[in-house]
C-alpha cells in the first residue's frame, strides 16, 4: 500500500483520479460447460497526472484478470478483461469481488463485484 499522507494540497490537486465503469459486472446466466466466460470493464483517469494500475486482484482462483495497459494518461482509459472458469464454480451462483489498486490517493482501492448464475446444460 502506498502512503499518500505526505502529499501536499497542490500534489493532490494534480493527482490521478481512477473511475471504474462498473461496480458490478454481471455475467448473466451461463452453463457450467461454457468453459471460460468473459466480460470487460474500464478504468478511466479523470485526474491531471498518469494513473498507474498497480494490481487487479481477486482472491478466488477461478477468476483471471488482465488490463490492456498499466499506465493511463489523464483523460484516458484502460480495458480490464475478466475471465471466469465456469466449470469450477461451486454451487449455482458466481458472487465474488475483485480489487483494483491504483495510485489514486483518494481511492487507491476500488472493488468490483462479479455476479452470475450457473445453469446446467439441461436447463
N, C-alpha and C positions, 0 to 999 in steps of 0.2 A: 504494500500500500504506500502510495506517495503521501508525503506530508505537505499540505498546501497552506499550513498555518503561517508560514513566513512570507507569504505573498503580500505585496503592497496593494493599496486600492487601485493604483494605476495598472499594475500587473493583472489584477482580477478583471479590470475593465477590458483588457486586451486578450483575456484567456479564451480558449476554445469553449464552445457550448455544444454538448452532444444531445441530439434529439433522436430518439428511437421511434421509428414509424408506427410500430405496434407494440402495445404492452401484452397482447395476447396473439399468438399465432395459432390459428385453428386449422388443423389438418383434416377436419371433417370426418367422414366415415371412410374406412378403408379395410381391406381384408388382410388377415394375417399372412396370406400367401402373396401379398403385393410386393414383398421384398423390401426395398428401401423406398420410403415415401419422402418427398422433398417439398420444402417451402422456402421462401425468402422474405427478408425484411430489410429495411435500410437504416443506416445510422448516418445522420446529417450533421454538419458542423455550421451552426449559425453564429459562431464566435468570430473573433478577429485574429486568431492565430491557429496554427495547424493542430488538428485533433489526432492524437495517437491512440489507436486501438491496441491497448496493452494485452488484453486477453478476452476471449469469449469462452466461458466455462459452463459446463453442465455436469453435475455430479452423477448423472445417470449414464451408464456405459452404452446404452442403446442409441444415444444421440451423438451425432458428429456435427461439427460446425466449421465454417471457414468464411473468411472475409476476402473480398476481391482486392482490397488494398489495406495496408496497416496504418497509413497516414492520409488524413482527409484535409484538404485545403479549406480555408474559410469559404463558405458558400457551397462547398462540395458535399458529396455523399459517397458512401460505400454500400455494397450489397453484401449482406450476410446470408449464406446458404446454410440451411438446417436439414440434416438427413436423419431419419429415424428408421431403425431396423424393426419393421412391423412384426416379424416372427418372434422377436424377443420380448415383446411387451407382456407383462404379467397381467392377467385379467382382461377386461374389455375396454378399459379407459387409458388413454395417454394423458397424463397430468403431471408435468414436471416443469422445472424452471431452468432457464439459463441466465447467466450473469454476463453483462458486457462491461468490461473495465476499461476506462479511458483516462486521459489526463485532464478531463473537465473538473476544475476544482470545486464547482458547486454540486455536481452529481457524478462522482468518479465511478460509482457502481449503479447500473440500471438493470432491472430484472425484466425478463420476457417470459411469460408463461406459455407453455406448449400444451395444447389440448387436442384430443381426437377420440374417436370411438372405433374400436376394432370389431369388425364383423367377420364371422366365419364365412367361407365361400358359399355355404349352403343357405345363407340368409338372404 
